[in-house]
């Protein structure tokens, strides 16, 4: 006798359908073995990956791809919420209520009586108040450790700057880069070089921040540019750069750059 085919429940709203599908996937009676085995920590890497895939789709400018990737990201929120429901912690409605409350609280000029000439400053002040609601915290509290390293460096530096720990202009960060380069060159061993390279990257991020450049975005764009140019070099070389001298490879590189400028 064959098992009956299970179908997702018929519901009125798309979000209710998605929530019902996830409930069934996590249902010990007839659910999916893989979905049932997951917890917050095992799903977290997929959540991060899906956020990056949304960013890639946006960069690609394809609305259909953006829609598809946003769905994948929404699934992650639903998945985490169902795990929490199963553990008796909170549910999807609690997540939606919490973010709705937060958005109204952080926009008093829209949903309340507050007026401001600087919406961004007001937003940051409200966030700071929220962070200290449970007691005093340091200026760097709440900057997520799992952020990409360049992005976290930017946020740490911005937080430090709010309490005055920052150079007044770009000369200080620029000089710091030269200082850190010299320390990399004089590092006595691998461990020291590792540390000094970290300091150098941190200094470069600080310089970018003072120039109002998003270091994370700038490096992402540089990666895309390098990959595009390298692929063009391979095309010029007949499909592969293997076996070419460094001078020959450099000639291809310069030719690709020149063609892009043209």
Secondary structure, 3 states (H helix, E strand, C coil): CCCCCCCCCCCCCHHHHHHHHHHHHCCCCCCCHHHHHCCHHHHHHHHHHHHHHHHHHHHHCCHHHHHHHHHHHHHHHHHHHHHHHHCCCCCHHHHHHHHHHHHHHCCHHHHCCCCCCCHHHHHHHHHHHHHCCCCCCCCCCCCCCCCCHHHHHHHHHHHHHHCCCCCCCHHHHHHHHHHHHHHHHCCCCHHHHHHHHHHHHHHHHHHHHHCCCCHHHHHHHHHHHHHHHHHHHHHHCCCCCCCCCHHHHHHHHHHHHHHHHC
